[in-house]
């Protein structure tokens, strides 16, 4: 079965999710609560420039630094970025055609850098993400806010913690709800090698660099002040936590807890198999808007299919529907060129 084509329209918020290969717990927490950007085995003194200790990043810092670097190289508007044991939730939008061109390289840079850093952290050599990311448009402001709340409250929904603020995973809630900075670090090995690396006696620690993640408010909340947006976020999350607590009480179930999450093996996976449902075509609070989108989507598929046939047949000037991507060209090699 072919992959769904992608169309990114300026002004629309897109909800993205991507899961780890075999649902392994590769994003399990490994940091000290007193130093969330460092591995628990790393001393907080590693940030002191007077010693030669090289800091070891935590999973939180790995994701934050990769996100900040990808956003700096390929700017797009990030509305939320939430992590769980084995998957990520991302919300983004683009302002214009120029920013839309950054979507593909942004995700390529982000996911590949996370995969390399996570494999290095856990000493493994395999794929981190077992599939390409899924992106669905939010057709209205209510749907975008609902997807934001779903992503932020996901650890509560999955019975991992009782409150979102207790989540040991990477989350943008503390920034969106409390104003805490999203600032992370990485070692600039490219600059280290350009300066001669160990041959010139350069310390790796001297190339420690900080990067910030810029979080954009949802389009519907831009008219509110920063204080009002934070208050609204905290209020909505409290309602979601209360609803989750009531559901767990009726089911007679408890939460896993942070301590148990820290004891997990990153190569382990859930016991129950994943029951994957049909990927939603879009998110909308109005059924009429959803049906209208489905109609225009079928027309888009037909037009994109005709354009793809022409393009692959050699008509390279063929125009594609706005916001979509051309299929890759496969050039066969002759025996004389091998």
N, C-alpha and C positions, 0 to 999 in steps of 0.2 A: 504494500500500500504506500503510495507516495505521500510525502510530507505536505502539510497545508501551506499554501503560499502565504506570504506576509505582505501586508499593506499598512504603512504607518502614515497616518493623517495628522498634520499639525493641529494642535489644540485638543486632541483626544488623549485621555489617560489610558495607558495600557497596563494590564495586570499580568505579570510574568511569574512563572514558577518553573523550577528545574530541580530534579531529584538526583541524588547520588547513585552511583552504580550499585545495583543489588540492594539499595537502601541501607548501605553500611553507615555506621554512626561516625562518619568522618569529621563531623563538626561538634563532637562532644566537648564539653568545657574542660580546659586543662590549665586555667589560670588561678592565681591567688586572688581572692576577693579584694585584698588590699592593693594589688597591682594588676589590674585586669588586662594590661597590655603585654604582660610578661608571662612566660610559662611558669608554673608553680615551682619547678626545680631551679629557676633562675633567681638570683639575688636581686633585690631592688637597687642595690648599689651598681648594677650594670649600666645604669644611665649616667653615672658619675664619670665625667671625662677624664678624671685624674687617674683612673685605673685602666687596666687592659682587659677587663671582663667584657666579652661580647654578648649583648642581650639576646635571649631566645624569645621569639614572638609567641604569643598565645594565638589560639584560633580566632579570637575576637580581633586581635591586631592584624592578623593575616588578611582577614576579610576586609577590614576597614582600610588597610593600606592599599590593597589591590583595587578596592572601589575608588579610593581617592585618586590613585594614579591613572586609572582608566578614565575617570571623569575629567581629569586635567588634560589628558591627551586627546580625548574625543568627547567634548562637552555635550551632555544632554541633561534634561531636567529630571532629577531623582526626587520622587515624592515619598517613597518609603523603601526600606531595605531590611528585611527580617530574616533571621536564620533559625533553623530548627536542627534537630539531630542529624537529619539526612536530606534536607532540602532547603531551598531558598525561595523567598517571596520578594519580588521587586515591582515597584510601580514607577513608571516614567512617562514622559511626554516630550514632544519636540515643538519648537516654536515656528520653524520655517523649513524650507527645503534644504538649506545649508546644514542645519542641525540634524535633519533626517538622515543625511548621508553619514552621520556619526554613529547611528544605531548599531549597524553590523560590526564595525571595528571596535566599538565600545564593548559589546558582549564578547567578541572574540578575545580581546585583550583581558577583560575581567575574568572570564571563566578559565582561560589557559593559565593566567598567573595564579589564580586560586588553586588550580589543580597541581601546579608545580610546587607551590609552597606547602600545601597539605601533604603531598607525597613525601616531601623532604622532612616534614615534621614527624610523620608516623613511620618513616623508613619503608615505604612501599613503592612498587613500580606497577601501576595499573591505571586504568581510566578512573577518574573521580566522578565524572558525570556520565551517566549511561545513556543519555538521550539529549537531543537538542532542546533548548528552552521553549516553553509554550507561552504565547502572548495572545491575550484576548483584549479587545477594546472595551472600555467603559463608555456607554453611549450617553450617559447623563451624570450630573454631579452626585446624585444619590447613590448610583451604582459605584462610582469611584470611591466615595467615602465608605461604602459597605465593604469593598475589597481591601481598603486600608485597614479597617477595623479587624477584618478576618485575618490579615497577615500579622498584625501586631499582637492580637490575642490568640494566635495559633498555639503557643506553648500551654496556655490555659485550657484551650479546647482539647488538646491532646493529653490532658491530665499530668503534665510534667511539673507545673508549679501552680500555686493558688493565685498569685498575682503577677501581672506582667512585669512589674518592677523587680521581682525576684528572679526573672529569667537569667540564666547564666550564659545565654547565647548573644551573638551580635544582634543589636536592635537599635533602631533610630527613635524609639519611644522616649528615651531619656532626653533627647534633644528636642523632639517635637512637643513633649509634655512638660519638660522641666528646664529646657534651655541649656543643657549641658553640651559642651563642645564635642564635635566629632573630629578628633585629631589623633592621628596614628603615625607610626614610624616605620621606616624600612632602611636597609643598608644599600647604598648606591654602589653596587659592585662594578657597574660600568665605569663610573668615575674613578673607582679604586684602581681598576686595571689601566685606565688611561693615564693615571699618574705613575704607573710603573708597578703597581701591585706590591708583592713581597720583595721584588728585586730592588725596589727603591726604599724599602724599609717602612712603607706606609702602614699605619694601623687601620684595620678594618673599621674599628669603632669611630675613627675620625670622619667616616663617610656616612654616619647615621643622619638620616634626613626625615623631616616631619612633613606630613601632608594632611590637608583638611578635606573633609567631605562636605559638599554644599547640598543642603536639603531644601527643596522648593515646596511651598505650600500648594495644596490643591487649587485649581483655578477658581472654584467656588468660594474659597476662603481667603482669596487675595485681598478682598475689601476689609477684612477684619484686621485688627491690630495683632501684633505678635502675642501680647498677653491674652487676648481673646481666643486666639487659635490654640494656645497651650491649655487654657481652661476648658475649652470645648473637647480637646483630645483627652484630657484627664477624666472629664465627665463621661464621655462615651466609653472609655475603657473600664471605668467603674461599673457601668451598666452591663458590659459584656462579662466582666468577672462575676458579678452577682448572678447573672443568668447561668453561667457555667457552674457556679457553686450549687445552685438550686437543682440543676440537672444531675450533678454527681450525688447529691443527697438523696434524690429519688431513686437513683440506681444503686445506692449503697456502696459507692466506690470512692477511693481516695486518690491522692496525687502521688507521683513517683518521688518528688523531692530533689533538691539540688545535690545533696550528698550522694544519692543513688546514681544520678546522672554523671557525676564525676568518676564513679567507679566503673563505668561501662568500658568495654573494650571497643576501640574505634573500628575494628574489623568485624565486629558483631553486627547483627541485623535483627529486625523484629521477628518474633516467632510466627505470627500470623501472616499469610500471604497477602499481597496487596490486591485489592479488588478495584481495579481501575474502571472508572465510568467513562462515559463519552465526554470528550473535551468540549466545553461550551464554546459556541461560536462567538459570543459576546456577552457582556453583562449590561443589563438594563432594568430599571425599575418599572418600566411600562411595557406591557406585552405587545402593544401595537408597534412601538419603536423596534422591538426585537424582531417582529415579523417583517417589518419593512427592511431592516438590515439584512435579514436572510434572503429577501428577494433581490436586493442590490448585490449581495454577495454571489448569488448564482450567476448574475449577469457579469460580474467581475471575473469569475472563474472561466466563463466561456470566452470572454475577450482575451484573458491572459493565455488561455490554451491556444487560441488562434495565433496570437502574437508569438508564442513559443515555437509553434510549428514553423512559422515563417522565418524566425530568427535562426533556428537550427538548420533550416534548409539553405541558409546563405544570405538571407535578406537582413543584413546587420544594421540597417538604418530603420528597422521596424520600431515603431513607438509602442511602448507598453503602458498599461493603465497607470495613472499617476500614483506614486507611492509604492509601487511593486518593484520586484527585482527580476532581472533577466536570468534564465537558466544558464548553467555553466556549459561552456563549449568543450567537447572532448575531441582532441586531435589524435587520430591513430598514427602510430609510428610504423613505418615500413621496415622490412627485414634488413634493408641496407643501412638504416640509421641506427640499428640496435648494436 
